[in-house]
Amino acid sequence: MKDGVNGVALAVFIFFFLAVTVMGFLASRWRRAENEHSLDEWGLGGRSFGTWVTWFLLGGDLYTAYTFVAVPAAIYAAGAAGFFAVPYTILVYPLIFTFLPRLWSVSHKHGYVTTSDFVRGRFGSKGLSLAVALTGILATMPYIALQLVGIQAVLDVMGVGGGENTHWFIKDLPLLIAFGVLAAYTYSSGLRAPALIAFVKDTLIYIVIAVAIIYIPIKLGGFDEIFAQAGEKFTTNKVGGLVPGEAGQWTYATLALGSALALFMYPHSITATLSSRSREVIRRNTTILPLYSLMLGLLALLGFMAIAAGIKVENGQLAIPQLFETMFPDWFAGVAFAAIGIGALVPAAIMSIAAANLFTRNIYKDFIKPDATPAQETKVSKIVSLLVKVGALVFVLTMDKTVAINFQLLGGIWILQTFPALVGGLFTRWFHRWALLAGWAVGMLYGTIAAYNVSTPKQKHFGGSSAEIPGIGEIGYIGLTAFVLNVVVTVVLTFVLKALKAPEGVDETSPSDYTADAGDPGVKTEMEKATAPTH
């Protein structure tokens, strides 16, 4: 790490940060609606985004600063096992092609803003809806925190904030400023801000990856030398390798499959999806989003490059920022740091909006103020989006960073337990609402306890997301094991409850709702319903 502040890199970083800040505030005027006081407008961008805006928004949403930093960091530390992220992002797109258009249609028809809205409408159960909402908020909080960790990592490498002995306020002031700006333009512009900024973020990331994958190997003597150096390190340390070992194959496969099932259960993924203007936009996006998987594969190779470049860091999350500062000219290192920093702002904004929408629609309106107007909902959601960011900021400033990372892994285990209610509900009404709630509880309980019991030499609890699979004896992803238990409990209890003729609740949807498109007769947005004359 270079001594002092890298002034050139910092100047370039600040330039791009100021540029996206201006864009964030100007976004409130982009496609402005006549009536902005509804969650359709503030939280979903008026459900008006076309194919390319949605593509950039989903890309900015799913491929975060944490992805940019953590995936190659996993390769840096453990070798090819970290490549599980590539097959899981390939698996996910055929999967979402089957159910996301159905979710978009029924949500557009009934004005659903969140997944919990759909679950409540489909199964007639506020309790199940509340469980899904709380899980979404719980899983999202550490994810937002990790975006701030990404910004902090970049600032540390640029030398901003001083050393470890610097007063905490001075050290964290740059992060506080970045947080304040993010909070302000999200509050002002809603989902339109990250949608507009995502264009800049993704363009920068593609430029940085394209340059890195050509420029760095040339400086290091080619890929043969890079792989040779990485192989030597893993052979010497006897940890990881260029090819996953036989013992780790179950872990690799279950982690890839479980992560694929979980990715579009996250509230921010659904928020970006529901912002599109038609179901055809969703279908097109499932075919072009794999372009990001190509980028992810190239991005992962940076982990091997960091080894070959001799990067030594205590915190693996700093490996790639440090690689950029070491290998790139200062001005282009600033561009790369800006890509990571903006790559944190976009998803953090979407995540805070998604969590706020869940609280507003499925806690505040369902249980606190059922007669809340669209304007009141929007106001509450704006305030909660600020509180969510404050919570994430406190999380980052007061807790060890490894704790944040492990809570994010736990978030993946948790959010996967909403799959039966959401995806199952999109195709069948057979599952009983009480059975789904019981299955969710079993999956959550097992997943949390199993993750708590995972230890490493450096950490007594929550040391990872893999453990022995009961009955098989292989090490696998805890989230997938919990999901299987969830499904088994749900199916068995559904048979029992149906035999006992337990009340099933009212389904407010109809089969045609799941194939409806914008402009179809009877399809109204939430705003159209709110402003329709009453008789």
TAMO-V248486 format. One record per backbone hydrogen bond with DSSP energy under -0.5 kcal/mol. NH is the residue of the N-H (numbers start at 1). CO is the residue of the C=O. If there is no record, write none. Layout:
NH_CO ; NH_CO
This chain:
6_158 ; 7_5 ; 10_6 ; 11_7 ; 12_8 ; 13_9 ; 14_10 ; 15_11 ; 16_12 ; 17_13 ; 18_14 ; 19_15 ; 20_16 ; 21_17 ; 22_18 ; 23_19 ; 24_20 ; 25_21 ; 26_22 ; 27_23 ; 28_25 ; 29_26 ; 30_27 ; 31_29 ; 32_29 ; 36_34 ; 38_36 ; 41_38 ; 42_38 ; 43_39 ; 44_39 ; 45_41 ; 46_40 ; 47_40 ; 47_44 ; 48_45 ; 49_275 ; 54_50 ; 55_51 ; 56_52 ; 57_53 ; 58_54 ; 59_55 ; 60_56 ; 61_57 ; 62_58 ; 63_59 ; 64_62 ; 65_343 ; 68_64 ; 69_65 ; 70_66 ; 71_67 ; 72_67 ; 73_69 ; 74_70 ; 75_71 ; 76_72 ; 77_73 ; 78_74 ; 79_75 ; 80_241 ; 81_78 ; 82_79 ; 83_80 ; 84_81 ; 85_82 ; 86_83 ; 87_83 ; 88_84 ; 89_85 ; 90_86 ; 91_87 ; 92_88 ; 93_89 ; 94_90 ; 95_91 ; 96_92 ; 97_93 ; 98_94 ; 98_95 ; 99_95 ; 100_96 ; 103_99 ; 104_100 ; 105_101 ; 106_102 ; 107_103 ; 108_104 ; 109_105 ; 110_106 ; 111_107 ; 112_107 ; 118_114 ; 119_115 ; 120_116 ; 121_117 ; 122_118 ; 123_119 ; 124_120 ; 129_125 ; 130_126 ; 131_127 ; 132_128 ; 133_129 ; 134_130 ; 135_131 ; 136_132 ; 137_133 ; 138_134 ; 139_135 ; 140_136 ; 141_137 ; 142_138 ; 143_139 ; 144_140 ; 145_141 ; 146_142 ; 147_143 ; 147_144 ; 148_144 ; 149_145 ; 150_146 ; 151_147 ; 152_148 ; 153_149 ; 154_150 ; 155_151 ; 156_152 ; 157_153 ; 158_154 ; 159_156 ; 160_155 ; 162_159 ; 166_163 ; 171_167 ; 172_168 ; 173_169 ; 176_172 ; 177_173 ; 178_174 ; 179_175 ; 180_176 ; 181_177 ; 182_178 ; 183_179 ; 184_180 ; 185_181 ; 186_182 ; 187_183 ; 188_184 ; 189_185 ; 190_186 ; 191_42 ; 192_189 ; 193_190 ; 194_190 ; 195_191 ; 196_192 ; 197_193 ; 198_194 ; 199_196 ; 200_196 ; 200_197 ; 201_197 ; 202_198 ; 203_199 ; 204_200 ; 205_201 ; 206_202 ; 207_203 ; 208_204 ; 209_205 ; 210_206 ; 211_207 ; 212_208 ; 213_209 ; 214_210 ; 214_211 ; 215_211 ; 216_212 ; 217_212 ; 218_214 ; 219_215 ; 220_216 ; 221_217 ; 221_218 ; 222_217 ; 226_222 ; 227_223 ; 228_224 ; 229_225 ; 230_226 ; 231_227 ; 232_228 ; 233_229 ; 234_230 ; 235_231 ; 236_232 ; 237_233 ; 238_234 ; 239_234 ; 241_78 ; 248_245 ; 249_246 ; 252_248 ; 253_249 ; 254_250 ; 255_251 ; 256_252 ; 257_253 ; 258_254 ; 259_255 ; 260_256 ; 261_257 ; 262_258 ; 263_259 ; 264_260 ; 265_262 ; 266_262 ; 266_263 ; 269_266 ; 270_266 ; 271_267 ; 272_268 ; 273_269 ; 274_270 ; 275_271 ; 276_273 ; 277_49 ; 282_278 ; 283_279 ; 284_280 ; 285_281 ; 286_282 ; 287_283 ; 287_284 ; 288_284 ; 289_285 ; 291_288 ; 292_289 ; 293_289 ; 293_290 ; 294_290 ; 295_291 ; 296_292 ; 297_293 ; 298_294 ; 299_295 ; 300_296 ; 301_297 ; 302_299 ; 303_300 ; 304_301 ; 305_301 ; 306_302 ; 307_303 ; 308_304 ; 309_305 ; 310_307 ; 311_306 ; 316_314 ; 318_315 ; 319_316 ; 322_318 ; 323_319 ; 324_320 ; 325_321 ; 326_322 ; 327_323 ; 328_324 ; 333_329 ; 334_330 ; 335_331 ; 336_332 ; 337_333 ; 338_334 ; 339_335 ; 340_336 ; 341_337 ; 342_338 ; 343_339 ; 344_340 ; 344_341 ; 345_341 ; 346_342 ; 347_343 ; 348_344 ; 349_345 ; 350_346 ; 351_347 ; 352_348 ; 353_349 ; 354_350 ; 355_351 ; 356_352 ; 357_353 ; 358_354 ; 359_355 ; 360_356 ; 361_357 ; 362_358 ; 363_359 ; 364_359 ; 365_360 ; 367_363 ; 368_363 ; 368_364 ; 369_364 ; 372_369 ; 377_373 ; 378_374 ; 379_375 ; 380_376 ; 381_377 ; 382_378 ; 383_379 ; 384_380 ; 385_381 ; 386_382 ; 387_383 ; 388_384 ; 389_385 ; 390_386 ; 391_387 ; 392_388 ; 393_389 ; 394_390 ; 395_391 ; 396_392 ; 397_393 ; 398_394 ; 399_395 ; 403_400 ; 404_400 ; 405_401 ; 406_402 ; 407_403 ; 408_404 ; 409_405 ; 410_406 ; 411_407 ; 412_408 ; 413_409 ; 414_410 ; 415_411 ; 416_412 ; 417_413 ; 417_414 ; 418_415 ; 419_416 ; 422_418 ; 423_419 ; 424_419 ; 425_421 ; 426_422 ; 427_423 ; 427_424 ; 428_424 ; 436_432 ; 437_433 ; 438_434 ; 439_435 ; 440_436 ; 441_437 ; 442_438 ; 443_439 ; 444_440 ; 445_441 ; 446_442 ; 447_443 ; 448_444 ; 449_445 ; 450_446 ; 451_447 ; 452_448 ; 453_449 ; 454_451 ; 455_453 ; 456_459 ; 459_456 ; 462_451 ; 463_454 ; 467_476 ; 469_474 ; 470_468 ; 472_469 ; 473_469 ; 476_467 ; 476_474 ; 478_465 ; 480_477 ; 481_477 ; 482_478 ; 483_479 ; 484_480 ; 485_481 ; 486_482 ; 487_483 ; 488_484 ; 489_485 ; 490_486 ; 491_487 ; 492_488 ; 493_489 ; 494_490 ; 495_491 ; 496_492 ; 497_493 ; 498_494 ; 499_495 ; 500_496 ; 501_498 ; 502_497 ; 508_121 ; 508_506 ; 513_510 ; 514_510 ; 514_511 ; 515_512 ; 516_513 ; 520_517 ; 523_520 ; 524_109 ; 524_522 ; 529_525 ; 530_526 ; 531_527 ; 532_528 ; 532_529
